[in-house]
Amino acid sequence: MLVELLLALSSHASGSGSSAVKHADGVFIFAPAGVFRSCALLFVRLLDDDVRAERAEAAQLLVAGQFPITCLPETTPTGSRVRRLERLADDPGPDKLKELLSQSQPFFFPGALESWPARTRWNSLAYLDGKAGHRLVPTELGSNVGADGWKEELMPFSRFLEEFLAPSCRGAHAQTAYLAQHELFEQCPVLRADIAVPQTWQEVLGAPTRCNAWVGTSRTLTPCHWDSYDNFLAQVQGFKRVVLLAPNQHTKLHVRVDAGTGAQGNISPVNVEEPDLNQYPDFREAETLVVDLAPGDVLYMPSGWWHQVRALTPSISVNFWY
């Protein structure tokens, strides 16, 4: 980490602000919370305005494209043990939110994000490129974690937008790419300014433990898993499908506890939308809830609830852990 910070200082001294920011981003991405990360954020804060101003002078080079505002209807899985979660009529106020949270059941609703500038600004890839295209971000390439061809790669956000997201926004079958569960808003305060924790959530729950960005092409898939936090998933751009299972369904999910990705026993190998019932016969008795999220929707998932998330289109989501 110290070497990367020294490289950042050296790049700055030689007049390359963009290179200096990339080295500092490497520190932010790999360093745990502490002195190195704080130094990296401070360093970028001092340089970032100048680097973005330089890129703005070449605005014609920014990535072009927009997220889709419609989505073809998806087939709902059939069966007596599959049902859809109904959308609430509107954004619940404090008393209603407390009542819903006390039930420890998922719910989803519109309206909470209407004041977010991100709802309009982030539809434009050029806007995202202009604000953060020079920043280095961790990207997952490939549709299934651990499958052949899947890999993680650090790249400038502009490359992620141009090579992967822009073709996907045009409807091309581009390679699946995902900036997943990343603290983008701590790294890039200029984007954090476009979102805000809704006042009702702050009143009822206080400040979130963590806020993550999820930016990806169509067909990204987060495998079925559960989190130890309560989770508000805000769909900012594009469309996603979430399949939920209650904690008591774990016996039907063929969970393995090993030294790999399932070491905590919180990841299922079953694709719950397209299960291989020959390989995972117990899933035949599983009860699932299906939720299709549109731009502006928010889904609440209590801790311990299993969920699998698939992007129906290119999309941006923001989640808040409590």
Number of C-alpha atoms within 10 A of each C-alpha: 16 9 10 18 22 14 18 27 20 16 18 17 11 11 11 14 21 22 20 26 29 22 24 28 26 21 23 24 19 12 15 11 10 9 10 19 22 14 15 24 20 12 19 23 15 11 15 21 12 13 20 18 13 13 18 15 9 10 14 10 12 19 22 17 19 20 22 18 12 11 12 8 8 9 6 14 17 8 10 9 12 16 16 14 16 13 16 11 10 12 17 19 13 16 10 11 15 15 11 15 16 9 9 16 13 21 18 23 19 21 13 19 21 15 13 17 14 21 18 13 15 19 20 16 23 24 18 21 27 19 23 23 24 21 24 23 26 21 21 19 19 20 21 17 16 11 9 9 10 15 15 14 12 14 16 19 20 24 17 24 26 19 14 23 30 23 18 27 23 14 14 12 13 17 18 21 27 28 24 20 15 18 17 23 17 15 22 18 14 14 18 14 12 16 16 12 15 13 13 17 18 12 11 14 13 12 14 17 10 13 22 19 18 19 27 27 30 28 24 27 22 18 19 23 23 24 16 12 17 20 21 22 21 25 24 27 29 28 27 25 20 19 23 26 23 21 13 12 16 21 12 17 24 16 18 16 14 10 8 9 14 15 12 12 14 19 23 23 15 21 17 21 17 8 14 13 11 9 10 15 14 13 21 15 13 18 17 23 18 20 22 23 25 21 22 20 24 25 21 20 25 24 19 19 25 25 23 22 21 18 22 22 25 29 28 27 23 22 20 19 19 17
